[in-house]
Amino acid sequence: ADTTTGMHGLIGLLAALHHAQRTGEGQHVDMAMINAMFFTDDYVHLAVHGLEAQVAAGLVFNATGGPIMLAGDEKWFWRVLNTRAGVEDPTPDGADLETKIRLRRAAIDEYLLSFPDRASLIAKLNEVNLAWGEVNDARTALDHQRSVEERQVLVDVDDRDGGTRRTTNTPYRFSGLDAGVS
């Protein structure tokens, strides 16, 4: 999310700079992370049109209350869970890398499923200072994020067949220019 938003922020800045060089008129550039994420998501169009969307790659684990993503390098969050949360290392001495990964991921799943409710799980992850995220599919995010409508993440465009089609809008907003798909 950070990298994608930074990239689109730079694109917006360069577009504003190009406009200023041509016209002498400066621009304020406004952009939100949610716009950049949906604009860049290769599969969001499937959710927009009611089709099954792909699940984003990442380290998603089974957990009490539903799946959860642990953020960061896998070695890092294993170390945090092992040293700060007390998750025992199930790997035997001399285990090869594939065995370590498999057994440690299973231990993480077991640990994350051991909580009586989602609130206690989240409290513990926050206590040990481990970055985590709720896992939602694109349709859920589109339907339940208030900012999707407010930020005009989706717009209707001419489908060139007498109707319209919903699509993701560009993430950039300029103070004195129109930007967006059409």
C-alpha positions in Angstrom: 0.0 0.0 0.0 2.8 2.4 0.9 4.8 1.7 -2.2 1.8 1.9 -4.5 0.6 5.1 -3.0 4.0 6.6 -3.2 4.3 5.7 -6.9 0.9 7.3 -7.7 1.8 10.3 -5.6 4.8 10.8 -7.7 2.8 10.4 -10.9 0.3 13.0 -9.7 3.2 15.3 -8.8 4.9 14.9 -12.1 1.5 15.6 -13.9 1.1 18.8 -11.9 4.7 19.8 -12.6 4.2 19.2 -16.4 1.0 21.3 -16.3 2.8 24.1 -14.4 5.7 24.1 -16.9 3.3 24.4 -19.8 0.9 26.9 -18.4 2.6 28.5 -15.4 -0.4 27.4 -13.2 0.4 25.4 -10.1 -1.8 22.7 -8.6 -2.5 21.2 -5.3 -2.4 17.4 -5.6 -4.8 15.4 -3.4 -4.7 11.6 -3.2 -5.7 8.9 -0.7 -4.2 5.5 -0.2 -7.5 3.8 -0.8 -7.7 5.3 -4.3 -4.2 4.2 -5.2 -4.8 0.7 -3.9 -8.0 0.1 -5.8 -6.7 1.8 -9.0 -3.7 -0.5 -9.0 -5.4 -3.8 -7.9 -5.4 -6.1 -10.9 -8.5 -8.0 -9.7 -10.8 -5.3 -8.3 -12.7 -5.1 -11.6 -13.9 -8.6 -11.0 -15.5 -7.6 -7.7 -17.0 -4.5 -9.3 -18.8 -6.6 -11.8 -19.8 -9.3 -9.3 -17.3 -11.9 -10.3 -15.1 -13.9 -8.0 -12.0 -12.0 -7.2 -8.5 -13.4 -6.6 -7.1 -13.2 -3.1 -4.1 -11.0 -2.8 -0.8 -12.7 -2.1 0.5 -12.4 1.4 1.0 -14.2 4.7 -2.6 -14.8 5.7 -3.2 -17.2 8.7 -6.3 -18.8 10.1 -7.2 -17.0 13.3 -10.0 -16.7 15.8 -12.8 -14.7 14.2 -11.5 -15.2 10.6 -8.3 -14.9 8.6 -5.7 -12.3 9.5 -2.6 -11.1 7.7 0.7 -10.7 9.6 2.7 -7.9 8.1 6.4 -7.8 7.5 9.1 -10.3 6.9 8.1 -13.9 8.0 11.3 -14.3 9.9 10.5 -11.1 11.9 6.9 -12.0 12.9 8.0 -15.5 13.8 10.7 -14.0 16.1 8.2 -11.7 17.7 5.7 -14.5 18.3 8.4 -16.8 19.6 10.2 -14.3 21.9 7.4 -11.9 22.9 4.3 -14.0 22.7 5.8 -17.3 23.9 5.0 -19.4 20.8 7.2 -22.5 21.1 9.4 -23.4 18.2 8.2 -26.8 17.0 11.2 -27.5 14.7 13.7 -30.2 15.7 17.4 -29.4 15.8 19.0 -29.6 12.3 15.6 -29.3 10.5 15.9 -28.1 6.9 14.4 -24.8 5.8 11.2 -26.2 4.3 10.5 -28.2 7.5 11.1 -25.1 9.7 8.7 -23.0 7.5 6.0 -25.6 7.5 6.1 -26.3 11.2 6.4 -22.7 12.3 3.5 -21.7 10.1 1.4 -24.5 11.6 2.4 -23.2 15.1 1.3 -19.7 14.1 -2.0 -21.0 12.9 -2.5 -22.9 16.1 -1.6 -19.9 18.2 -3.8 -17.5 16.4 -6.7 -19.9 16.7 -6.2 -20.4 20.4 -7.8 -17.1 21.5 -11.4 -17.2 22.8 -12.4 -14.2 20.7 -11.1 -11.7 18.1 -10.7 -8.9 20.6 -8.3 -10.8 22.8 -6.3 -11.9 19.8 -6.0 -8.3 18.5 -5.1 -7.1 22.0 -2.3 -9.6 22.2 -0.9 -8.8 18.7 -0.9 -5.1 19.7 0.7 -5.9 23.0 3.6 -7.6 21.3 3.8 -4.8 18.7 3.1 -7.0 15.7 1.7 -5.4 12.6 -1.5 -7.2 11.4 -4.4 -6.5 9.2 -8.0 -7.7 8.7 -8.4 -9.7 5.5 -11.3 -8.5 3.3 -12.0 -9.4 -0.3 -12.3 -6.5 -2.7 -16.1 -6.7 -2.8 -16.3 -6.3 1.0 -13.9 -3.4 1.0 -15.8 -1.7 -1.8 -19.2 -2.2 -0.1 -18.1 -1.2 3.5 -15.5 1.5 3.2 -17.2 4.8 3.4 -14.3 6.5 1.7 -14.9 4.5 -1.5 -17.8 6.7 -2.3 -16.4 9.9 -0.8 -13.2 9.5 -2.7 -14.9 8.5 -5.9 -12.9 5.3 -6.1 -15.4 3.9 -8.7 -16.9 5.8 -11.6 -19.3 5.0 -14.4 -17.9 5.3 -17.9 -19.4 4.9 -21.3 -19.2 1.3 -22.4 -19.5 2.3 -26.1 -22.5 0.0 -26.5 -25.2 2.3 -25.2 -24.7 1.8 -21.5 -22.2 2.4 -18.8 -19.6 0.4 -16.9 -18.2 0.9 -13.4 -14.4 1.1 -13.2 -11.8 2.3 -10.9 -11.0 6.0 -11.1 -7.5 7.5 -11.1 -6.2 8.3 -7.6 -5.2 11.9 -8.3 -7.3 15.0 -7.7 -5.9 18.4 -8.8 -7.1 21.8 -7.5 -7.6 23.2 -11.0 -7.6 20.3 -13.4 -9.9 17.4 -14.2 -8.3 14.0 -13.7 -9.9 10.7 -14.0 -11.1 8.0 -16.4 -13.6 8.9 -19.0 
